[in-house]
Amino acid sequence: MKEKIKIFLDSDLLEKYLLGTTDDHETLQVERYLALYPEVRETYDELQENLETFVKLHAIKTPEGLKNKILARIKSENASRKKFFRYAIAASFAAVMFAGASYFLWNQNQSLQEENVIVNNKIELLKEDMRLELEDVRNQFIVLNNPQTRRYNVKGNQNAKELKAVAYINPVKKLSYINVKNLPHLPEDQSFQMWAEVNGEMINLGIIDEFVGKEKLLALPYADKAVSYITIEPKGGNKTPSVDKVVAKIDY
């Protein structure tokens, strides 16, 4: 171990470390030896004292007026720094304002783009709704005025004797509609609901209370040998028809 310390002390690493000229690897090595070995620490302290003594012996006397020149230079540099900092702060503020304005404009642009997409979607939905409504009006006109349309009077059974409706079936245009003329009064917790059985599948056509006494026709799915039903269901409708609550049946 002593041989290892002797080799280290014989090198110039301590002197280089004291003068700040060691690289990272050498610095780590010196600091490790200083921490582990007291004799290395003593040698380093001696070198440090010797360096301080040398510096004091060879110190050059400060020229007259140097202190005042240095203070004046410091004041001048401080004033320049303050002026620079004022410009820097102003520039930073302007940059922040510009960034804020840019972000605001970008955010506004994003919002406008999103609103534009929403508006366009609403317009497309309105167009589609209008197209479907116009198509439905055209189909109703065909059914009501085409000579090949068959007309069926629909009446309710003993549970809904006041029920009256007219079904219009056109096998050529494959269109079916029903016009509900009258419905019996029901308790507030019940509704009339329309169903269509097409190819063995029961299709929910919705609550028909709102169609009563109006000229508007309710479209029925067309199919060969289709059957429609009107049932009494709980308020708001049911997902499947209550077979024991069927009050009318339409074959077409």
DRENDO-1510 file (C-alpha; in Angstrom, 1 decimal, always signed):
<recs>
REC; n; res; u; v; w
REC; 1; MET; +0.0; +0.0; +0.0 .
REC; 2; LYS; +2.9; +2.4; +0.9 .
REC; 3; GLU; +4.5; +1.7; -2.4 .
REC; 4; LYS; +1.2; +2.7; -4.1 .
REC; 5; ILE; +1.1; +6.0; -2.2 .
REC; 6; LYS; +4.8; +6.7; -2.9 .
REC; 7; ILE; +4.2; +6.2; -6.7 .
REC; 8; PHE; +1.2; +8.6; -6.5 .
REC; 9; LEU; +3.2; +11.3; -4.5 .
REC; 10; ASP; +6.1; +11.0; -6.9 .
REC; 11; SER; +3.8; +11.9; -9.8 .
REC; 12; ASP; +2.9; +15.5; -10.5 .
REC; 13; LEU; -0.9; +14.9; -10.0 .
REC; 14; LEU; -1.1; +16.8; -6.7 .
REC; 15; GLU; +0.6; +19.8; -8.2 .
REC; 16; LYS; -1.6; +19.7; -11.3 .
REC; 17; TYR; -4.8; +19.3; -9.1 .
REC; 18; LEU; -3.7; +22.3; -7.0 .
REC; 19; LEU; -3.3; +24.4; -10.2 .
REC; 20; GLY; -6.6; +23.1; -11.7 .
REC; 21; THR; -5.0; +21.5; -14.7 .
REC; 22; THR; -6.1; +17.9; -14.1 .
REC; 23; ASP; -8.6; +16.2; -16.4 .
REC; 24; ASP; -11.8; +14.5; -15.1 .
REC; 25; HIS; -10.2; +11.1; -14.7 .
REC; 26; GLU; -7.1; +12.6; -12.9 .
REC; 27; THR; -9.3; +14.8; -10.7 .
REC; 28; LEU; -11.3; +11.7; -9.5 .
REC; 29; GLN; -8.1; +9.8; -8.8 .
REC; 30; VAL; -6.6; +12.7; -6.7 .
REC; 31; GLU; -9.8; +13.3; -4.7 .
REC; 32; ARG; -10.0; +9.6; -4.0 .
REC; 33; TYR; -6.4; +9.5; -2.6 .
REC; 34; LEU; -7.1; +12.6; -0.6 .
REC; 35; ALA; -10.1; +11.0; +1.0 .
REC; 36; LEU; -8.5; +7.7; +1.7 .
REC; 37; TYR; -4.9; +8.4; +2.8 .
REC; 38; PRO; -4.0; +11.0; +5.4 .
REC; 39; GLU; -0.3; +11.3; +4.2 .
REC; 40; VAL; -1.6; +12.4; +0.8 .
REC; 41; ARG; -3.8; +15.0; +2.5 .
REC; 42; GLU; -0.8; +16.3; +4.5 .
REC; 43; THR; +1.4; +16.6; +1.4 .
REC; 44; TYR; -1.5; +18.4; -0.4 .
REC; 45; ASP; -1.8; +20.9; +2.5 .
REC; 46; GLU; +1.9; +21.6; +2.5 .
REC; 47; LEU; +1.9; +22.2; -1.3 .
REC; 48; GLN; -1.1; +24.6; -0.8 .
REC; 49; GLU; +0.8; +26.6; +1.9 .
REC; 50; ASN; +3.9; +26.7; -0.2 .
REC; 51; LEU; +1.9; +28.0; -3.2 .
REC; 52; GLU; +0.3; +30.8; -1.0 .
REC; 53; THR; +3.8; +31.8; +0.3 .
REC; 54; PHE; +5.2; +31.9; -3.2 .
REC; 55; VAL; +2.3; +34.1; -4.4 .
REC; 56; LYS; +2.8; +36.5; -1.6 .
REC; 57; LEU; +6.5; +36.8; -2.1 .
REC; 58; HIS; +6.1; +37.5; -5.8 .
REC; 59; ALA; +3.1; +39.7; -5.6 .
REC; 60; ILE; +3.3; +42.9; -7.6 .
REC; 61; LYS; +2.4; +46.2; -5.9 .
REC; 62; THR; -0.9; +47.6; -7.1 .
REC; 63; PRO; -0.4; +50.7; -9.2 .
REC; 64; GLU; -1.7; +54.0; -7.9 .
REC; 65; GLY; -5.3; +54.8; -8.9 .
REC; 66; LEU; -6.0; +51.2; -10.1 .
REC; 67; LYS; -8.7; +50.7; -7.4 .
REC; 68; ASN; -10.5; +53.8; -8.6 .
REC; 69; LYS; -10.2; +52.8; -12.2 .
REC; 70; ILE; -11.5; +49.3; -11.4 .
REC; 71; LEU; -14.5; +50.8; -9.5 .
REC; 72; ALA; -15.2; +53.2; -12.3 .
REC; 73; ARG; -15.0; +50.3; -14.8 .
REC; 74; ILE; -17.4; +48.2; -12.7 .
REC; 75; LYS; -19.9; +51.1; -12.5 .
REC; 76; SER; -19.7; +51.6; -16.2 .
REC; 77; GLU; -20.2; +47.9; -16.8 .
REC; 78; ASN; -23.1; +47.8; -14.3 .
REC; 79; ALA; -24.8; +50.7; -16.2 .
REC; 80; SER; -24.3; +48.9; -19.5 .
REC; 81; ARG; -25.7; +45.8; -17.9 .
REC; 82; LYS; -28.7; +47.7; -16.6 .
REC; 83; LYS; -29.3; +49.2; -20.0 .
REC; 84; PHE; -28.9; +45.8; -21.6 .
REC; 85; PHE; -31.2; +44.2; -19.1 .
REC; 86; ARG; -33.8; +46.9; -19.8 .
REC; 87; TYR; -33.6; +46.1; -23.5 .
REC; 88; ALA; -33.6; +42.4; -22.8 .
REC; 89; ILE; -36.7; +42.7; -20.5 .
REC; 90; ALA; -38.4; +44.8; -23.1 .
REC; 91; ALA; -37.5; +42.3; -25.8 .
REC; 92; SER; -38.6; +39.4; -23.6 .
REC; 93; PHE; -41.9; +41.1; -22.9 .
REC; 94; ALA; -42.4; +41.7; -26.6 .
REC; 95; ALA; -41.5; +38.1; -27.3 .
REC; 96; VAL; -44.0; +36.9; -24.7 .
REC; 97; MET; -46.7; +39.2; -26.1 .
REC; 98; PHE; -46.0; +38.0; -29.6 .
REC; 99; ALA; -46.1; +34.4; -28.4 .
REC; 100; GLY; -49.3; +35.0; -26.5 .
REC; 101; ALA; -50.8; +36.7; -29.6 .
REC; 102; SER; -49.7; +33.9; -31.8 .
REC; 103; TYR; -51.1; +31.3; -29.5 .
REC; 104; PHE; -54.4; +33.3; -29.2 .
REC; 105; LEU; -54.6; +33.5; -33.0 .
REC; 106; TRP; -53.7; +29.8; -33.4 .
REC; 107; ASN; -56.3; +28.9; -30.7 .
REC; 108; GLN; -58.9; +31.0; -32.4 .
REC; 109; ASN; -58.1; +29.5; -35.8 .
REC; 110; GLN; -58.5; +26.0; -34.2 .
REC; 111; SER; -61.8; +27.0; -32.7 .
REC; 112; LEU; -63.0; +28.4; -36.0 .
REC; 113; GLN; -62.0; +25.2; -37.8 .
REC; 114; GLU; -63.8; +23.1; -35.2 .
REC; 115; GLU; -66.9; +25.3; -35.4 .
REC; 116; ASN; -66.7; +25.1; -39.2 .
REC; 117; VAL; -66.6; +21.3; -39.0 .
REC; 118; ILE; -69.6; +21.3; -36.7 .
REC; 119; VAL; -71.6; +23.7; -38.9 .
REC; 120; ASN; -70.8; +21.6; -42.0 .
REC; 121; ASN; -71.9; +18.4; -40.2 .
REC; 122; LYS; -75.1; +20.1; -39.2 .
REC; 123; ILE; -75.7; +21.3; -42.7 .
REC; 124; GLU; -75.1; +17.8; -44.1 .
REC; 125; LEU; -77.5; +16.4; -41.5 .
REC; 126; LEU; -80.1; +19.0; -42.4 .
REC; 127; LYS; -79.6; +18.2; -46.1 .
REC; 128; GLU; -80.1; +14.5; -45.4 .
REC; 129; ASP; -83.2; +15.1; -43.2 .
REC; 130; MET; -84.7; +17.3; -46.0 .
REC; 131; ARG; -83.8; +14.7; -48.6 .
REC; 132; LEU; -85.5; +12.0; -46.6 .
REC; 133; GLU; -88.5; +14.2; -45.8 .
REC; 134; LEU; -88.9; +15.2; -49.5 .
REC; 135; GLU; -88.6; +11.5; -50.5 .
REC; 136; ASP; -91.3; +10.6; -47.9 .
REC; 137; VAL; -93.6; +13.3; -49.2 .
REC; 138; ARG; -93.1; +12.1; -52.8 .
REC; 139; ASN; -93.8; +8.5; -51.7 .
REC; 140; GLN; -97.0; +9.6; -49.9 .
REC; 141; PHE; -98.2; +11.4; -53.0 .
REC; 142; ILE; -97.6; +8.3; -55.1 .
REC; 143; VAL; -99.4; +6.1; -52.7 .
REC; 144; LEU; -102.4; +8.4; -52.4 .
REC; 145; ASN; -102.7; +9.1; -56.1 .
REC; 146; ASN; -101.6; +6.0; -57.8 .
REC; 147; PRO; -104.5; +3.8; -59.1 .
REC; 148; GLN; -102.7; +0.6; -58.2 .
REC; 149; THR; -102.7; +1.5; -54.5 .
REC; 150; ARG; -104.9; -0.7; -52.3 .
REC; 151; ARG; -106.8; +0.8; -49.5 .
REC; 152; TYR; -107.6; -1.1; -46.3 .
REC; 153; ASN; -109.8; +0.1; -43.4 .
REC; 154; VAL; -108.3; -0.8; -40.1 .
REC; 155; LYS; -110.5; -1.2; -37.0 .
REC; 156; GLY; -109.6; -2.1; -33.4 .
REC; 157; ASN; -110.7; -5.2; -31.6 .
REC; 158; GLN; -113.0; -5.3; -28.5 .
REC; 159; ASN; -110.2; -3.7; -26.4 .
REC; 160; ALA; -110.0; -0.7; -28.7 .
REC; 161; LYS; -113.3; -0.4; -30.5 .
REC; 162; GLU; -112.8; +3.3; -31.3 .
REC; 163; LEU; -109.5; +2.7; -33.2 .
REC; 164; LYS; -109.8; +3.7; -36.8 .
REC; 165; ALA; -107.1; +3.8; -39.4 .
REC; 166; VAL; -106.6; +3.5; -43.2 .
REC; 167; ALA; -103.7; +1.5; -44.7 .
REC; 168; TYR; -102.4; +2.2; -48.2 .
REC; 169; ILE; -100.4; -0.5; -49.9 .
REC; 170; ASN; -98.9; -0.2; -53.4 .
REC; 171; PRO; -97.3; -3.5; -54.6 .
REC; 172; VAL; -95.9; -2.0; -57.8 .
REC; 173; LYS; -94.0; +0.8; -56.1 .
REC; 174; LYS; -93.5; -1.4; -53.0 .
REC; 175; LEU; -94.7; +1.4; -50.6 .
REC; 176; SER; -96.9; +1.0; -47.5 .
REC; 177; TYR; -98.4; +3.7; -45.3 .
REC; 178; ILE; -101.0; +4.0; -42.6 .
REC; 179; ASN; -103.2; +7.0; -41.6 .
REC; 180; VAL; -104.4; +6.8; -38.0 .
REC; 181; LYS; -107.8; +8.5; -37.9 .
REC; 182; ASN; -108.8; +7.9; -34.3 .
REC; 183; LEU; -107.5; +6.1; -31.2 .
REC; 184; PRO; -109.2; +5.2; -27.9 .
REC; 185; HIS; -108.3; +7.2; -24.8 .
REC; 186; LEU; -105.7; +5.4; -22.7 .
REC; 187; PRO; -104.4; +6.0; -19.1 .
REC; 188; GLU; -101.4; +8.3; -18.9 .
REC; 189; ASP; -99.0; +5.4; -18.2 .
REC; 190; GLN; -99.9; +3.7; -21.6 .
REC; 191; SER; -99.3; +4.3; -25.3 .
REC; 192; PHE; -100.2; +2.8; -28.7 .
REC; 193; GLN; -97.3; +1.3; -30.5 .
REC; 194; MET; -97.0; +0.1; -34.1 .
REC; 195; TRP; -95.1; -3.0; -35.2 .
REC; 196; ALA; -94.4; -4.7; -38.5 .
REC; 197; GLU; -93.5; -8.3; -39.0 .
REC; 198; VAL; -91.2; -8.6; -42.0 .
REC; 199; ASN; -89.6; -11.9; -43.1 .
REC; 200; GLY; -90.1; -13.3; -39.6 .
REC; 201; GLU; -88.6; -10.3; -37.9 .
REC; 202; MET; -90.6; -7.9; -35.7 .
REC; 203; ILE; -89.7; -4.2; -36.4 .
REC; 204; ASN; -90.6; -1.4; -33.9 .
REC; 205; LEU; -92.2; +1.5; -35.8 .
REC; 206; GLY; -92.6; +3.6; -32.7 .
REC; 207; ILE; -95.4; +5.3; -30.7 .
REC; 208; ILE; -98.3; +6.3; -33.0 .
REC; 209; ASP; -100.3; +8.6; -30.6 .
REC; 210; GLU; -98.8; +11.7; -32.2 .
REC; 211; PHE; -100.1; +10.7; -35.7 .
REC; 212; VAL; -103.7; +10.6; -34.6 .
REC; 213; GLY; -106.0; +12.9; -36.6 .
REC; 214; LYS; -103.2; +14.3; -38.8 .
REC; 215; GLU; -102.8; +14.2; -42.5 .
REC; 216; LYS; -99.3; +12.9; -42.2 .
REC; 217; LEU; -98.9; +9.2; -42.9 .
REC; 218; LEU; -96.8; +6.7; -41.0 .
REC; 219; ALA; -94.6; +4.7; -43.3 .
REC; 220; LEU; -94.7; +0.9; -43.0 .
REC; 221; PRO; -92.0; -1.5; -44.2 .
REC; 222; TYR; -93.1; -3.1; -47.4 .
REC; 223; ALA; -92.6; -6.8; -47.9 .
REC; 224; ASP; -94.6; -9.7; -49.5 .
REC; 225; LYS; -97.1; -11.1; -47.0 .
REC; 226; ALA; -96.1; -8.5; -44.3 .
REC; 227; VAL; -98.2; -8.0; -41.2 .
REC; 228; SER; -98.5; -5.0; -39.0 .
REC; 229; TYR; -99.8; -4.7; -35.5 .
REC; 230; ILE; -100.9; -2.0; -33.1 .
REC; 231; THR; -100.4; -2.8; -29.4 .
REC; 232; ILE; -100.9; -1.1; -26.1 .
REC; 233; GLU; -97.6; -0.7; -24.3 .
REC; 234; PRO; -96.3; +1.1; -21.2 .
REC; 235; LYS; -95.8; +4.9; -21.6 .
REC; 236; GLY; -92.8; +5.6; -23.9 .
REC; 237; GLY; -93.0; +2.3; -25.8 .
REC; 238; ASN; -91.6; -1.2; -25.4 .
REC; 239; LYS; -88.7; -3.0; -27.0 .
REC; 240; THR; -90.8; -6.1; -27.9 .
REC; 241; PRO; -94.6; -6.2; -28.5 .
REC; 242; SER; -96.9; -7.4; -25.8 .
REC; 243; VAL; -98.8; -10.1; -27.7 .
REC; 244; ASP; -101.7; -10.1; -25.3 .
REC; 245; LYS; -102.1; -6.4; -25.9 .
REC; 246; VAL; -102.6; -6.5; -29.7 .
REC; 247; VAL; -105.6; -4.2; -30.6 .
REC; 248; ALA; -105.3; -4.2; -34.4 .
REC; 249; LYS; -103.8; -6.3; -37.2 .
REC; 250; ILE; -103.1; -5.3; -40.8 .
REC; 251; ASP; -102.3; -7.9; -43.4 .
REC; 252; TYR; -100.8; -6.8; -46.8 .
</recs>
